[in-house]
């Protein structure tokens, strides 16, 4: 699999857009783990970062980025522009993490 360039901007400096291929996305729905919830409640009492949830979100972000790159590659893209993340609560204890952007083909500027 070739590497897909990802950018939150509408352009990648030094590159020009040759072709727009459309919307691409990647999503994951995750639920909390009861054991992590218990630990999180204890951490909430004393304050500080809740490492279990930080790890869960980091894993989710990596997963959705892999999925959007797969989606872009299926369209023949080599980049995704205007990348955005959205999180939505689906049910108590479950949330969707969605990433979306515009698949494009870019080339070096001359």
MOPAC internal coordinates of N, CA, C and O (Angstrom, degrees):
PM7 1SCF
backbone

  N    0.0000 0     0.00 0     0.00 0    0    0    0
  C    1.4502 1     0.00 0     0.00 0    1    0    0
  C    1.5198 1   109.24 1     0.00 0    2    1    0
  O    1.2310 1   120.61 1   -54.78 1    3    2    1
  N    1.3180 1   116.44 1   125.22 1    3    2    1
  C    1.4599 1   119.03 1   177.12 1    5    3    2
  C    1.5256 1   109.29 1   -77.68 1    6    5    3
  O    1.2310 1   120.65 1   -26.53 1    7    6    5
  N    1.2973 1   116.36 1   153.47 1    7    6    5
  C    1.4610 1   121.92 1  -176.57 1    9    7    6
  C    1.5269 1   109.86 1   -75.71 1   10    9    7
  O    1.2310 1   121.22 1   -47.78 1   11   10    9
  N    1.3116 1   115.28 1   132.22 1   11   10    9
  C    1.4592 1   122.66 1   176.21 1   13   11   10
  C    1.5291 1   107.30 1   -94.57 1   14   13   11
  O    1.2310 1   120.27 1   -50.13 1   15   14   13
  N    1.3212 1   117.10 1   129.87 1   15   14   13
  C    1.4628 1   120.69 1   175.88 1   17   15   14
  C    1.5242 1   108.50 1   -76.78 1   18   17   15
  O    1.2310 1   120.52 1   -45.39 1   19   18   17
  N    1.3195 1   116.61 1   134.61 1   19   18   17
  C    1.4527 1   122.30 1   178.69 1   21   19   18
  C    1.5214 1   109.10 1  -117.28 1   22   21   19
  O    1.2310 1   120.77 1   -44.06 1   23   22   21
  N    1.3342 1   116.13 1   135.94 1   23   22   21
  C    1.4672 1   120.13 1   179.66 1   25   23   22
  C    1.5161 1   109.94 1  -144.19 1   26   25   23
  O    1.2310 1   120.62 1   -42.15 1   27   26   25
  N    1.3188 1   116.42 1   137.85 1   27   26   25
  C    1.4567 1   120.68 1   174.41 1   29   27   26
  C    1.5301 1   110.49 1   -81.56 1   30   29   27
  O    1.2310 1   120.50 1   169.98 1   31   30   29
  N    1.3159 1   116.65 1   -10.02 1   31   30   29
  C    1.4617 1   122.21 1  -179.58 1   33   31   30
  C    1.5282 1   110.66 1   -91.02 1   34   33   31
  O    1.2310 1   120.89 1    -9.18 1   35   34   33
  N    1.3308 1   115.90 1   170.82 1   35   34   33
  C    1.4652 1   120.78 1   178.84 1   37   35   34
  C    1.5198 1   112.51 1   -84.95 1   38   37   35
  O    1.2310 1   120.51 1   170.42 1   39   38   37
  N    1.3170 1   116.64 1    -9.58 1   39   38   37
  C    1.4619 1   122.00 1   179.40 1   41   39   38
  C    1.5207 1   108.90 1  -139.39 1   42   41   39
  O    1.2310 1   121.48 1   -19.71 1   43   42   41
  N    1.3237 1   114.77 1   160.29 1   43   42   41
  C    1.4618 1   120.91 1   170.01 1   45   43   42
  C    1.5229 1   104.98 1  -117.49 1   46   45   43
  O    1.2310 1   120.69 1   -64.27 1   47   46   45
  N    1.3119 1   116.29 1   115.73 1   47   46   45
  C    1.4573 1   119.71 1  -175.95 1   49   47   46
  C    1.5210 1   110.51 1   -60.00 1   50   49   47
  O    1.2310 1   121.45 1   -44.60 1   51   50   49
  N    1.3352 1   114.83 1   135.40 1   51   50   49
  C    1.4508 1   121.29 1  -176.82 1   53   51   50
  C    1.5195 1   112.75 1    89.35 1   54   53   51
  O    1.2310 1   120.38 1   177.38 1   55   54   53
  N    1.3267 1   116.88 1    -2.62 1   55   54   53
  C    1.4621 1   122.21 1   179.36 1   57   55   54
  C    1.5296 1   109.18 1  -124.57 1   58   57   55
  O    1.2310 1   121.02 1   -26.09 1   59   58   57
  N    1.3287 1   115.66 1   153.91 1   59   58   57
  C    1.4610 1   119.73 1   172.74 1   61   59   58
  C    1.5197 1   108.21 1  -124.50 1   62   61   59
  O    1.2310 1   121.36 1   -35.35 1   63   62   61
  N    1.3279 1   115.01 1   144.65 1   63   62   61
  C    1.4525 1   120.48 1   179.57 1   65   63   62
  C    1.5206 1   108.65 1   -78.28 1   66   65   63
  O    1.2310 1   121.03 1   -56.73 1   67   66   65
  N    1.3214 1   115.63 1   123.27 1   67   66   65
  C    1.4605 1   122.38 1   179.02 1   69   67   66
  C    1.5263 1   110.34 1   -91.57 1   70   69   67
  O    1.2310 1   121.17 1   142.68 1   71   70   69
  N    1.3517 1   115.36 1   -37.32 1   71   70   69
  C    1.4655 1   119.27 1  -176.15 1   73   71   70
  C    1.5274 1   110.07 1  -156.81 1   74   73   71
  O    1.2310 1   120.69 1   -44.15 1   75   74   73
  N    1.3312 1   116.29 1   135.85 1   75   74   73
  C    1.4612 1   122.46 1   172.44 1   77   75   74
  C    1.5230 1   108.00 1   -90.72 1   78   77   75
  O    1.2310 1   120.58 1   -47.36 1   79   78   77
  N    1.3237 1   116.49 1   132.64 1   79   78   77
  C    1.4589 1   120.50 1  -177.23 1   81   79   78
  C    1.5218 1   113.16 1  -110.94 1   82   81   79
  O    1.2310 1   119.75 1   168.63 1   83   82   81
  N    1.3154 1   118.09 1   -11.37 1   83   82   81
  C    1.4559 1   120.75 1   175.65 1   85   83   82
  C    1.5111 1   114.61 1   115.10 1   86   85   83
  O    1.2310 1   122.13 1     4.89 1   87   86   85
  N    1.3239 1   113.52 1  -175.11 1   87   86   85
  C    1.4599 1   122.61 1  -176.99 1   89   87   86
  C    1.5223 1   111.02 1   -71.37 1   90   89   87
  O    1.2310 1   121.14 1   -43.85 1   91   90   89
  N    1.3259 1   115.43 1   136.15 1   91   90   89
  C    1.4610 1   121.97 1   171.97 1   93   91   90
  C    1.5190 1   107.86 1  -129.78 1   94   93   91
  O    1.2310 1   121.50 1   -25.20 1   95   94   93
  N    1.3316 1   114.74 1   154.80 1   95   94   93
  C    1.4580 1   118.32 1  -177.30 1   97   95   94
  C    1.5192 1   110.82 1  -154.01 1   98   97   95
  O    1.2310 1   122.06 1   -16.93 1   99   98   97
  N    1.3119 1   113.66 1   163.07 1   99   98   97
  C    1.4555 1   122.06 1   173.09 1  101   99   98
  C    1.5136 1   107.42 1  -146.18 1  102  101   99
  O    1.2310 1   120.42 1   -41.96 1  103  102  101
  N    1.3287 1   116.80 1   138.04 1  103  102  101
  C    1.4544 1   118.49 1  -179.55 1  105  103  102
  C    1.5146 1   110.94 1  -141.40 1  106  105  103
  O    1.2310 1   121.82 1   -19.27 1  107  106  105
  N    1.3224 1   114.13 1   160.73 1  107  106  105
  C    1.4551 1   122.22 1   177.39 1  109  107  106
  C    1.5140 1   107.52 1  -151.60 1  110  109  107
  O    1.2310 1   121.00 1   -43.51 1  111  110  109
  N    1.3126 1   115.70 1   136.49 1  111  110  109
  C    1.4631 1   120.39 1   174.84 1  113  111  110
  C    1.5183 1   106.64 1  -110.17 1  114  113  111
  O    1.2310 1   121.05 1   -55.21 1  115  114  113
  N    1.2970 1   115.60 1   124.79 1  115  114  113
  C    1.4669 1   121.80 1  -176.62 1  117  115  114
  C    1.5214 1   109.71 1  -123.34 1  118  117  115
  O    1.2310 1   121.47 1   -33.25 1  119  118  117
  N    1.3108 1   114.80 1   146.75 1  119  118  117
  C    1.4604 1   119.94 1   173.19 1  121  119  118
  C    1.5205 1   108.58 1  -117.02 1  122  121  119
  O    1.2310 1   121.73 1   -24.18 1  123  122  121
  N    1.3056 1   114.29 1   155.82 1  123  122  121
  C    1.4560 1   119.28 1   178.63 1  125  123  122
  C    1.5182 1   109.37 1   -75.30 1  126  125  123
  O    1.2310 1   121.08 1   -20.20 1  127  126  125
  N    1.2982 1   115.55 1   159.80 1  127  126  125
  C    1.4631 1   123.17 1   178.68 1  129  127  126
  C    1.5164 1   107.84 1  -103.55 1  130  129  127
  O    1.2310 1   120.18 1   -46.97 1  131  130  129
  N    1.3258 1   117.26 1   133.03 1  131  130  129
  C    1.4690 1   121.05 1  -176.04 1  133  131  130
  C    1.5241 1   111.95 1   -56.29 1  134  133  131
  O    1.2310 1   120.23 1   141.28 1  135  134  133
  N    1.3349 1   117.17 1   -38.72 1  135  134  133
  C    1.4653 1   120.03 1   178.02 1  137  135  134
  C    1.5188 1   111.88 1   -63.76 1  138  137  135
  O    1.2310 1   120.73 1   140.00 1  139  138  137
  N    1.3303 1   116.20 1   -40.00 1  139  138  137
  C    1.4679 1   119.83 1   178.21 1  141  139  138
  C    1.5264 1   110.86 1   -68.14 1  142  141  139
  O    1.2310 1   120.72 1   144.42 1  143  142  141
  N    1.3529 1   116.23 1   -35.58 1  143  142  141
  C    1.4660 1   119.10 1   178.31 1  145  143  142
  C    1.5195 1   111.51 1   -62.12 1  146  145  143
  O    1.2310 1   120.28 1   139.66 1  147  146  145
  N    1.3186 1   117.07 1   -40.34 1  147  146  145
  C    1.4660 1   120.85 1   179.68 1  149  147  146
  C    1.5299 1   110.09 1   -63.96 1  150  149  147
  O    1.2310 1   120.81 1   133.47 1  151  150  149
  N    1.3377 1   116.06 1   -46.53 1  151  150  149
  C    1.4740 1   120.39 1   178.05 1  153  151  150
  C    1.5238 1   110.18 1   -62.01 1  154  153  151
  O    1.2310 1   120.58 1   138.26 1  155  154  153
  N    1.3438 1   116.50 1   -41.74 1  155  154  153
  C    1.4685 1   120.77 1  -179.13 1  157  155  154
  C    1.5265 1   110.85 1   -62.19 1  158  157  155
  O    1.2310 1   120.12 1   140.76 1  159  158  157
  N    1.3192 1   117.37 1   -39.24 1  159  158  157
  C    1.4730 1   119.91 1   179.24 1  161  159  158
  C    1.5360 1   110.59 1   -63.38 1  162  161  159
  O    1.2310 1   120.64 1   139.55 1  163  162  161
  N    1.3360 1   116.38 1   -40.45 1  163  162  161
  C    1.4636 1   119.38 1   177.30 1  165  163  162
  C    1.5213 1   110.60 1   -65.06 1  166  165  163
  O    1.2310 1   120.36 1   137.37 1  167  166  165
  N    1.3196 1   116.91 1   -42.63 1  167  166  165
  C    1.4733 1   119.85 1   178.68 1  169  167  166
  C    1.5257 1   110.47 1   -64.02 1  170  169  167
  O    1.2310 1   120.76 1   146.01 1  171  170  169
  N    1.3235 1   116.15 1   -33.99 1  171  170  169
  C    1.4604 1   120.60 1   178.40 1  173  171  170
  C    1.5117 1   112.76 1   -63.15 1  174  173  171
  O    1.2310 1   120.82 1   151.91 1  175  174  173
  N    1.3042 1   116.04 1   -28.09 1  175  174  173
  C    1.4646 1   120.10 1   178.95 1  177  175  174
  C    1.5187 1   112.02 1   -71.99 1  178  177  175
  O    1.2310 1   120.67 1   143.68 1  179  178  177
  N    1.3278 1   116.32 1   -36.32 1  179  178  177
  C    1.4624 1   120.12 1  -176.84 1  181  179  178
  C    1.5198 1   112.96 1  -101.30 1  182  181  179
  O    1.2310 1   120.18 1   167.39 1  183  182  181
  N    1.3265 1   117.25 1   -12.61 1  183  182  181
  C    1.4552 1   121.30 1   179.59 1  185  183  182
  C    1.5192 1   111.91 1    89.00 1  186  185  183
  O    1.2310 1   120.98 1   -11.62 1  187  186  185
  N    1.3034 1   115.73 1   168.38 1  187  186  185
  C    1.4532 1   121.49 1   178.17 1  189  187  186
  C    1.5180 1   112.53 1   108.27 1  190  189  187
  O    1.2310 1   121.52 1    -3.53 1  191  190  189
  N    1.3079 1   114.69 1   176.47 1  191  190  189
  C    1.4613 1   121.20 1  -178.45 1  193  191  190
  C    1.5229 1   110.63 1   -69.96 1  194  193  191
  O    1.2310 1   120.98 1   -39.29 1  195  194  193
  N    1.3152 1   115.73 1   140.71 1  195  194  193
  C    1.4612 1   121.26 1   175.44 1  197  195  194
  C    1.5246 1   106.69 1   -96.17 1  198  197  195
  O    1.2310 1   121.13 1   -88.29 1  199  198  197
  N    1.3180 1   115.44 1    91.71 1  199  198  197
  C    1.4608 1   122.26 1  -172.39 1  201  199  198
  C    1.5237 1   113.31 1   -58.78 1  202  201  199
  O    1.2310 1   120.47 1   144.72 1  203  202  201
  N    1.3216 1   116.70 1   -35.28 1  203  202  201
  C    1.4605 1   120.27 1  -178.59 1  205  203  202
  C    1.5327 1   111.14 1   -62.01 1  206  205  203
  O    1.2310 1   120.45 1   138.14 1  207  206  205
  N    1.3333 1   116.75 1   -41.86 1  207  206  205
  C    1.4636 1   119.80 1   178.51 1  209  207  206
  C    1.5211 1   111.61 1   -75.01 1  210  209  207
  O    1.2310 1   120.04 1   145.46 1  211  210  209
  N    1.3149 1   117.53 1   -34.54 1  211  210  209
  C    1.4638 1   120.53 1   176.42 1  213  211  210
  C    1.5276 1   109.99 1   -60.78 1  214  213  211
  O    1.2310 1   120.81 1   136.67 1  215  214  213
  N    1.3366 1   116.05 1   -43.33 1  215  214  213
  C    1.4665 1   121.03 1   178.62 1  217  215  214
  C    1.5251 1   110.83 1   -64.50 1  218  217  215
  O    1.2310 1   120.16 1   136.79 1  219  218  217
  N    1.3289 1   117.30 1   -43.21 1  219  218  217
  C    1.4643 1   121.71 1   178.90 1  221  219  218
  C    1.5294 1   110.90 1   -59.45 1  222  221  219
  O    1.2310 1   120.08 1   135.27 1  223  222  221
  N    1.3251 1   117.45 1   -44.73 1  223  222  221
  C    1.4683 1   121.00 1  -179.51 1  225  223  222
  C    1.5224 1   111.52 1   -69.07 1  226  225  223
  O    1.2310 1   119.77 1   141.29 1  227  226  225
  N    1.3258 1   118.04 1   -38.71 1  227  226  225
  C    1.4660 1   121.06 1   178.07 1  229  227  226
  C    1.5275 1   110.47 1   -62.69 1  230  229  227
  O    1.2310 1   120.46 1   136.01 1  231  230  229
  N    1.3298 1   116.72 1   -43.99 1  231  230  229
  C    1.4682 1   120.36 1   177.61 1  233  231  230
  C    1.5313 1   110.97 1   -63.15 1  234  233  231
  O    1.2310 1   120.53 1   139.84 1  235  234  233
  N    1.3231 1   116.60 1   -40.16 1  235  234  233
  C    1.4653 1   121.12 1   179.16 1  237  235  234
  C    1.5235 1   111.01 1   -63.97 1  238  237  235
  O    1.2310 1   120.20 1   136.80 1  239  238  237
  N    1.3381 1   117.22 1   -43.20 1  239  238  237
  C    1.4726 1   120.30 1   179.09 1  241  239  238
  C    1.5203 1   111.06 1   -61.52 1  242  241  239
  O    1.2310 1   120.08 1   136.88 1  243  242  241
  N    1.3259 1   117.45 1   -43.12 1  243  242  241
  C    1.4715 1   120.42 1   178.82 1  245  243  242
  C    1.5280 1   110.98 1   -63.25 1  246  245  243
  O    1.2310 1   120.78 1   139.64 1  247  246  245
  N    1.3263 1   116.12 1   -40.36 1  247  246  245
  C    1.4564 1   120.27 1  -179.30 1  249  247  246
  C    1.5331 1   111.42 1   -64.41 1  250  249  247
  O    1.2310 1   119.98 1   133.91 1  251  250  249
  N    1.3367 1   117.64 1   -46.09 1  251  250  249
  C    1.4656 1   118.99 1  -178.40 1  253  251  250
  C    1.5314 1   111.38 1   -69.57 1  254  253  251
  O    1.2310 1   120.07 1   147.68 1  255  254  253
  N    1.3397 1   117.48 1   -32.32 1  255  254  253
  C    1.4636 1   119.42 1   175.54 1  257  255  254
  C    1.5238 1   110.72 1   -65.87 1  258  257  255
  O    1.2310 1   119.93 1   139.44 1  259  258  257
  N    1.3331 1   117.73 1   -40.56 1  259  258  257
  C    1.4688 1   120.21 1   175.31 1  261  259  258
  C    1.5201 1   110.59 1   -60.33 1  262  261  259
  O    1.2310 1   120.45 1   139.12 1  263  262  261
  N    1.3330 1   116.75 1   -40.88 1  263  262  261
  C    1.4695 1   120.89 1  -178.37 1  265  263  262
  C    1.5199 1   112.63 1   -68.51 1  266  265  263
  O    1.2310 1   119.92 1   141.01 1  267  266  265
  N    1.3388 1   117.77 1   -38.99 1  267  266  265
  C    1.4670 1   118.57 1   179.11 1  269  267  266
  C    1.5326 1   110.41 1   -69.52 1  270  269  267
  O    1.2310 1   120.60 1   145.18 1  271  270  269
  N    1.3348 1   116.47 1   -34.82 1  271  270  269
  C    1.4666 1   118.70 1   177.66 1  273  271  270
  C    1.5304 1   110.52 1   -67.24 1  274  273  271
  O    1.2310 1   119.90 1   142.05 1  275  274  273
  N    1.3339 1   117.80 1   -37.95 1  275  274  273
  C    1.4658 1   120.85 1   175.41 1  277  275  274
  C    1.5237 1   110.71 1   -62.56 1  278  277  275
  O    1.2310 1   120.62 1   136.24 1  279  278  277
  N    1.3436 1   116.41 1   -43.76 1  279  278  277
  C    1.4647 1   121.67 1   179.28 1  281  279  278
  C    1.5338 1   110.39 1   -61.49 1  282  281  279
  O    1.2310 1   120.63 1   135.91 1  283  282  281
  N    1.3280 1   116.39 1   -44.09 1  283  282  281
  C    1.4677 1   120.90 1   179.74 1  285  283  282
  C    1.5217 1   111.30 1   -65.40 1  286  285  283
  O    1.2310 1   120.70 1   139.20 1  287  286  285
  N    1.3142 1   116.26 1   -40.80 1  287  286  285
  C    1.4637 1   119.63 1  -179.20 1  289  287  286
  C    1.5308 1   111.29 1   -65.50 1  290  289  287
  O    1.2310 1   120.13 1   144.65 1  291  290  289
  N    1.3277 1   117.35 1   -35.35 1  291  290  289
  C    1.4676 1   120.88 1   177.22 1  293  291  290
  C    1.5184 1   111.61 1   -61.34 1  294  293  291
  O    1.2310 1   120.40 1   150.09 1  295  294  293
  N    1.3440 1   116.84 1   -29.91 1  295  294  293
  C    1.4632 1   121.14 1   177.40 1  297  295  294
  C    1.5213 1   112.62 1   -84.50 1  298  297  295
  O    1.2310 1   120.17 1   172.23 1  299  298  297
  N    1.3218 1   117.29 1    -7.77 1  299  298  297
  C    1.4588 1   121.24 1  -178.19 1  301  299  298
  C    1.5082 1   114.10 1    89.51 1  302  301  299
  O    1.2310 1   120.04 1  -166.03 1  303  302  301
  N    1.3176 1   117.54 1    13.97 1  303  302  301
  C    1.4717 1   122.10 1  -178.80 1  305  303  302
  C    1.5228 1   111.02 1   -77.77 1  306  305  303
  O    1.2310 1   121.40 1   -23.47 1  307  306  305
  N    1.3268 1   114.92 1   156.53 1  307  306  305
  C    1.4571 1   119.88 1   171.13 1  309  307  306
  C    1.5278 1   111.31 1  -120.26 1  310  309  307
  O    1.2310 1   121.18 1  -175.38 1  311  310  309
  N    1.3618 1   115.35 1     4.62 1  311  310  309
  C    1.4651 1   120.02 1   177.33 1  313  311  310
  C    1.5239 1   110.19 1  -156.55 1  314  313  311
  O    1.2310 1   121.55 1   -23.33 1  315  314  313
  N    1.3361 1   114.64 1   156.67 1  315  314  313
  C    1.4593 1   121.89 1   172.43 1  317  315  314
  C    1.5210 1   106.53 1  -128.24 1  318  317  315
  O    1.2310 1   120.99 1   -54.71 1  319  318  317
  N    1.3283 1   115.71 1   125.29 1  319  318  317
  C    1.4617 1   122.00 1  -179.39 1  321  319  318
  C    1.5256 1   110.60 1  -106.72 1  322  321  319
  O    1.2310 1   120.97 1   -16.91 1  323  322  321
  N    1.3250 1   115.75 1   163.09 1  323  322  321
  C    1.4692 1   123.56 1   177.48 1  325  323  322
  C    1.5243 1   111.98 1    54.75 1  326  325  323
  O    1.2310 1   120.60 1  -138.25 1  327  326  325
  N    1.3163 1   116.45 1    41.75 1  327  326  325
  C    1.4582 1   122.93 1  -178.65 1  329  327  326
  C    1.5285 1   110.45 1   -65.12 1  330  329  327
  O    1.2310 1   120.53 1   -47.34 1  331  330  329
  N    1.3376 1   116.59 1   132.66 1  331  330  329
  C    1.4591 1   122.40 1   179.84 1  333  331  330
  C    1.5213 1   110.16 1  -137.13 1  334  333  331
  O    1.2310 1   120.84 1   -34.36 1  335  334  333
  N    1.3375 1   115.99 1   145.64 1  335  334  333
  C    1.4630 1   122.80 1   174.82 1  337  335  334
  C    1.5242 1   108.86 1  -109.92 1  338  337  335
  O    1.2310 1   120.88 1   -38.56 1  339  338  337
  N    1.3240 1   115.92 1   141.44 1  339  338  337
  C    1.4609 1   122.30 1   175.77 1  341  339  338
  C    1.5235 1   107.67 1  -136.78 1  342  341  339
  O    1.2310 1   120.69 1   -42.06 1  343  342  341
  N    1.3205 1   116.28 1   137.94 1  343  342  341
  C    1.4588 1   121.33 1   175.65 1  345  343  342
  C    1.5196 1   108.10 1  -120.20 1  346  345  343
  O    1.2310 1   120.89 1   -46.11 1  347  346  345
  N    1.3329 1   115.89 1   133.89 1  347  346  345
  C    1.4541 1   121.90 1  -179.74 1  349  347  346
  C    1.5150 1   109.70 1  -132.97 1  350  349  347
  O    1.2310 1   120.54 1   -46.50 1  351  350  349
  N    1.3248 1   116.58 1   133.50 1  351  350  349
  C    1.4619 1   119.74 1   174.83 1  353  351  350
  C    1.5172 1   108.25 1   -76.63 1  354  353  351
  O    1.2310 1   120.62 1   -55.53 1  355  354  353
  N    1.3243 1   116.42 1   124.47 1  355  354  353
  C    1.4608 1   122.22 1  -179.31 1  357  355  354
  C    1.5287 1   109.93 1   -90.33 1  358  357  355
  O    1.2310 1   120.69 1   134.78 1  359  358  357
  N    1.3204 1   116.29 1   -45.22 1  359  358  357
  C    1.4613 1   123.69 1   178.90 1  361  359  358
  C    1.5147 1   106.56 1  -153.79 1  362  361  359
  O    1.2310 1   120.63 1    -7.45 1  363  362  361
  N    1.2910 1   116.41 1   172.55 1  363  362  361
  C    1.4590 1   119.50 1   178.65 1  365  363  362
  C    1.5282 1   109.15 1   -59.07 1  366  365  363
  O    1.2310 1   120.74 1   -62.17 1  367  366  365
  N    1.3041 1   116.18 1   117.83 1  367  366  365
  C    1.4644 1   120.64 1   178.90 1  369  367  366
  C    1.5145 1   114.78 1    86.84 1  370  369  367
  O    1.2310 1   119.31 1  -176.65 1  371  370  369
  N    1.3435 1   118.93 1     3.35 1  371  370  369
  C    1.4657 1   121.07 1   178.80 1  373  371  370
  C    1.5245 1   109.15 1  -133.50 1  374  373  371
  O    1.2310 1   121.17 1   -41.84 1  375  374  373
  N    1.3306 1   115.36 1   138.16 1  375  374  373
  C    1.4580 1   120.02 1  -178.57 1  377  375  374
  C    1.5217 1   109.95 1  -140.76 1  378  377  375
  O    1.2310 1   121.46 1   -29.13 1  379  378  377
  N    1.3366 1   114.81 1   150.87 1  379  378  377
  C    1.4524 1   120.79 1   174.36 1  381  379  378
  C    1.5207 1   108.17 1  -102.31 1  382  381  379
  O    1.2310 1   121.14 1   -45.02 1  383  382  381
  N    1.3090 1   115.43 1   134.98 1  383  382  381
  C    1.4564 1   121.39 1   170.77 1  385  383  382
  C    1.5185 1   105.67 1  -110.09 1  386  385  383
  O    1.2310 1   120.49 1   -57.56 1  387  386  385
  N    1.3255 1   116.67 1   122.44 1  387  386  385
  C    1.4572 1   123.21 1  -177.82 1  389  387  386
  C    1.5193 1   108.98 1  -121.63 1  390  389  387
  O    1.2310 1   120.89 1   -43.62 1  391  390  389
  N    1.3178 1   115.91 1   136.38 1  391  390  389
  C    1.4615 1   121.14 1   171.88 1  393  391  390
  C    1.5216 1   106.17 1  -123.76 1  394  393  391
  O    1.2310 1   120.70 1   -40.98 1  395  394  393
  N    1.3423 1   116.26 1   139.02 1  395  394  393
  C    1.4567 1   119.71 1   179.65 1  397  395  394
  C    1.5230 1   109.87 1  -145.00 1  398  397  395
  O    1.2310 1   121.04 1   -19.03 1  399  398  397
  N    1.3158 1   115.62 1   160.97 1  399  398  397
  C    1.4532 1   121.47 1   179.59 1  401  399  398
  C    1.5128 1   110.24 1  -174.21 1  402  401  399
  O    1.2310 1   121.25 1     8.23 1  403  402  401
  N    1.3200 1   115.21 1  -171.77 1  403  402  401
  C    1.4605 1   122.29 1  -179.68 1  405  403  402
  C    1.5136 1   109.69 1  -108.25 1  406  405  403
  O    1.2310 1   120.87 1   -58.99 1  407  406  405
  N    1.3409 1   115.95 1   121.01 1  407  406  405
  C    1.4588 1   121.53 1   177.63 1  409  407  406
  C    1.5180 1   108.76 1   -77.90 1  410  409  407
  O    1.2310 1   120.80 1   -46.01 1  411  410  409
  N    1.3269 1   116.08 1   133.99 1  411  410  409
  C    1.4607 1   121.55 1   179.96 1  413  411  410
  C    1.5273 1   110.31 1  -142.36 1  414  413  411
  O    1.2310 1   122.19 1   -14.58 1  415  414  413
  N    1.3064 1   113.41 1   165.42 1  415  414  413
  C    1.4675 1   120.82 1   168.00 1  417  415  414
  C    1.5218 1   105.62 1  -110.16 1  418  417  415
  O    1.2310 1   121.07 1   -54.16 1  419  418  417
  N    1.3194 1   115.56 1   125.84 1  419  418  417
  C    1.4618 1   121.08 1   178.11 1  421  419  418
  C    1.5167 1   109.88 1  -118.23 1  422  421  419
  O    1.2310 1   121.75 1   -23.32 1  423  422  421
  N    1.3239 1   114.25 1   156.68 1  423  422  421
  C    1.4648 1   122.17 1   175.80 1  425  423  422
  C    1.5195 1   108.20 1  -137.99 1  426  425  423
  O    1.2310 1   120.83 1   -18.79 1  427  426  425
  N    1.3295 1   116.02 1   161.21 1  427  426  425
  C    1.4654 1   120.39 1   177.80 1  429  427  426
  C    1.5240 1   109.78 1   -62.82 1  430  429  427
  O    1.2310 1   121.21 1   -39.95 1  431  430  429
  N    1.3384 1   115.29 1   140.05 1  431  430  429
  C    1.4589 1   119.59 1   173.61 1  433  431  430
  C    1.5141 1   109.47 1   -70.39 1  434  433  431
  O    1.2310 1   120.91 1   -32.07 1  435  434  433
  N    1.2918 1   115.87 1   147.93 1  435  434  433
  C    1.4904 1   119.69 1  -179.06 1  437  435  434
  C    1.4943 1   110.36 1   -98.96 1  438  437  435
  O    1.2310 1   120.10 1   180.00 1  439  438  437

